[in-house]
């Protein structure tokens, strides 16, 4: 996978530990899927159904992001109960 100079610095640990972990994860995933390069994103959503330990590892040392990131809480309610609470 072709990495930009900035992505290489991220992978080498010049940013937060979480950044290094994320780039390593994305590089491995991309290589497995045959991607040639990464693409820049303007926003991202993190699934709240991921294990807490994984979320903590992927955010370790991060105090701010250059991309809009959202995280919705996980609700174990059915759709009818959720609508009741929203109305």
N, C-alpha and C positions, 0 to 999 in steps of 0.2 A: 504494500500500500504506500502510495506517495504521500509524504507528510510535508507541510509547509515548515519553514524555519520556526514559526511560533508554535506549531503543534509539536515539533521536536523538542523545543524548550519545555513545553508542558510535560511531555513524556519523560524528560530528563530530570524533572522535579524542581524546576525553577519557580513554580507556582505552588499553591497549596497542595498538600498531600492528596486531597480529594480530587483536584484537577488532574494530578498524575494518575490516580486510580481510574478516573473517568476516561481519560484519553487511552490508557492501556486497555480498558474494557471495550471502548468503541473501536480501537484498532484491531483487537482480536476478533470482535464480532464482524467488522467490515471485511477482514481477510477471509474469514470463514464463509462469508456471503459473496466473495469475489469483487468487492468494491475497489475501485481504483484510487479514490481519494475521499476525504471527508468534505462535507458542505457546511457552510456557516448557516446558523439558524438565528431567527430573531425572537423566538419564544419557545418555551418547552413546558411540558406538564409531567410531573412525577406522579406515578401511580401510588396511591396511599395503601394499596394492598401488598406492596413489597415488604419484606421483613424489615423490622426496625433496625436491626444490626446492619443490614445492607445500606439503608438510608443514612445511618450515622457514618458509615465508612465512606460513602460517596459525598458527604458534606463536611468531612473533617477538615478543620482549618479555614473553611470558607466563611467570610464575613459579608461579602457582597458578590453579585454576579453582573456580568456585562450583558446578560440576556434576561428578558422577563421570564420568570419561572413561577409556576403555580403548583400548589399541592392542595387537593381537596381532601377533607377528612373522610374516612371510610364509615359508611352507615350500613348497619346490618338490618335496616328496616326494609320492608317490602315497599313497592311504589305507592300503594294506597296509604300506608302509614306516613310515608314521607310527604305526600301531598297534603295530608291532614295537618302536619306540623308546619308546612309552608303557608297554608291558607289561613 
